[in-house]
Amino acid sequence: MEKKELINGGKVKSVFTTDNEDQVIIEFRDDMTAGDGERKEVMNNKGAYNAVISTKIFRVLEENGVETQLIDLPQPNVMLAKKLEMIPIEVIVRNIATGSLVRKYPIADGTKLEPPIVQMDFKADEYHDPMLNDSIIKALGIATQEEIDILTEKALKINEVLTEFFADAGIILVDFKVEFGKDKDGNILLGDEISPDGCRLWDSETLDMLDKELFRKGKDNEVMDAYVEVYNRIIPDDEKVI
Ligand code: TYD
């Protein structure tokens, strides 16, 4: 397996073609960014922690019937994955109100959301990722109603599986973002990553933050300890590779 051409240099991951045209190599770099990429720091081993955490979560989801793009993790920071045509929607699921929701709407921080909120944002940095709705998605030709329904159903299933998975590790899954894409046969699969970069994770006992929010708040020296804590709690000893 060999990295060939860089096809997408994202903010924290680089995607390469490989010998097999239906597959890609995703390299998780050690960069951490906030505010549309305005602030960027390098965090030691962050790429590997995120790749291993994301791989574990994708495997748990596969065991529960959610198809993902994951094939293998040949190196701690390198994922081999099915090539997808990504859908430019960030699907956000919220179990507890916080962040932009409480800044934009009259709802108190910490309010439990039952049922959870499913929100879709347009993944387009140049427009600052505006929130979408079904008719905007269809007007822009981003997805059909049938596809919107599939994304919603899959996001809620992922939420159900991961809420329980994290609870078993003493972690509250407050909210998270997922991205999907289509494989060569047109099937919609979970892609990208699920890691502390795109989730709010709170310790069940102390409610301490265990995710990228620490970095957004300028607590740069605490953020890797939080990622390592998540890693230690969800990766069994015999699966630890870092
Ligand atoms: P949100 O409250 O919308 O973000 P913020 O407070 O930064 O405005 O975020 C909800 C969850 O989705 C949170 O766990 C972070 C994740 N998320 C991303 O990973 N990327 C994004 O671009 C957005 C908007 C959210």
Boltz pocket constraint, residues with backbone or C-beta under 6 A from the ligand:
constraints:
  - pocket:
      binder: B
      contacts: [[A, 90], [A, 92], [A, 93], [A, 98], [A, 99], [A, 100], [A, 101], [A, 121], [A, 129], [A, 175], [A, 176], [A, 177], [A, 197], [A, 198], [A, 199], [A, 200]]
      max_distance: 6.0
